[in-house]
Amino acid sequence: MLPRLLILASTIIIFSLGTLHLWLTFVGDKLKPRDPELEARLKNVSPVITSQTTMWKGFVGFNASHSFGMLLFGALYGYLALVQSDLLFHSPFLALVGALLLAGYVVLGKLYWFSAPLRGIVLASICYAAGFIASRI
């Protein structure tokens, strides 16, 4: 039971962070630049790869898709922990994919984010690893 609860705790943290991030992407001003002139420029400048979008639309889209990835991890691994725990704990592939995703988020958090989401991702990663370790004991 403990391994399932630890994985579930990890998924709840990730799902919550993803939900909050998606909310902040579309509601309020927390993810907007402090400089209104910069936001205006981003809404008018296209990336080199295409003129079919703007840097601002790309920013919003990347933030939303990042949230979707966190929501997918939380929903999928939460489901597996609750309903298909034998499959989850006996699949090296699923264990590795989840660990790599969380490790990637830790690296991104360390390099590009601020401390609050990084702490949440690290805590979720610790719970995830502890869940798999506890399942082997």
N, C-alpha and C positions, 0 to 999 in steps of 0.2 A: 504493500500500500504506500509506503514512504516514497519509493521511486516515482510512482504515478503522481503523487502530490507535489514532488519537487519539479517534475516536468510541467505539471499544470501551473505551478507558481511562475515558472519561467514564461510560459505562454501567456498568462494573464498580464504579466509586466509588459511583454512585447506588444500584445494586442492593445493594451491601454495606451502605450506610447504611440502606437500607430493611429489609434482613434483620435488622440489629442492632436497629433501632428496633422492629420487630415482636416480636423476642425479648424486648426489655426491657419491652414493653407487657404481656406475659403472664407473664414469668418474673422473679423477683427483686423488689427494692424500689426500683430506681434511678429509676423514674418516679412513685413514690409521694411524697406530701407528707412533709416531715420532722416535721410535727405530726400525731400520730395522731388528735387530736380533730378536726382539719380533715378528714381522710379519712372519719371517721365521719359528720360533717355532710354531706359531699358524697354519701355513700351514702344519705342520708335526705332530701335536698332535691331537688325537681324543678325543671326550668327553667320559665319562664313559658309557653313554647309548648305544653307538654303535661305531664300528670301520669303518663304511661305509662312514664316512665324517670326516672333520677336524674342528677344532675350527674356522679356518678362513672361510671355506665354510659356516659354521653355522652363523657366524657373518654377512657375506654378505647376506645370505638368510633371516636372521631375519630382517636386515635393509630393504631389498627389500619388504618383506611381511608387515612390518610396514608401508612403503610408500603406498602399495596397499590399506591398510585399510583407510588411510587418503584420498586417491584418491576416494575410494568407498564412504566414507562419503560425501565428497565434491560433487561428481557427483549425488549421490542419493538425498541428502537433497537439493542441488541446484535445481535439477529437480523438486522436490516436491514443493519447494518455488515458482518456476516460473510457473509450469504447473498444479500442483495439490495442491494448497495452502489450499483449503477446507479440503482435506484429511489430510494434515499435521497438520493443526491447530485444527482439531477436533479429533485427535487420541492421547489419552493419552499415548498409547504404543509407537508411533513414537517419541513423545516429550521426553518420559523417556529414550528410547534407545539412542537417540542423546545426551541427557544431561549426561547420564552415561558414554558414550564413551568420551565425552569432559572432564568430571570430571576425568576419568581415565588417560587421557593424561596430565591433569594438575598435578595430583599426580606423574605420571612418570617423567614429566618435572622437578618438584620440587626435586625429589629424585635422578634422574639419568642424567639429561641433563644439558645444559648450558643455560644462560639467554635469548639469542635471540629466540630460539624456544619456551621457556616457556612464554615469553611475547606475542608471536604470538598466542599461544594456549589460554592464559588467555583472550586476546582481542577477539578471536573467541568465547570463552565461554560467555563473557559478551554480545556480539552481539546476540548470540543464545538465551540467557535468556531474553534479552531485547525484542527480536522478539516475544517470547511467551507471555511475560508480556503485550506488546503493543497489541497483538491480543485479549487480554481479556478486554481491556479498550474500 
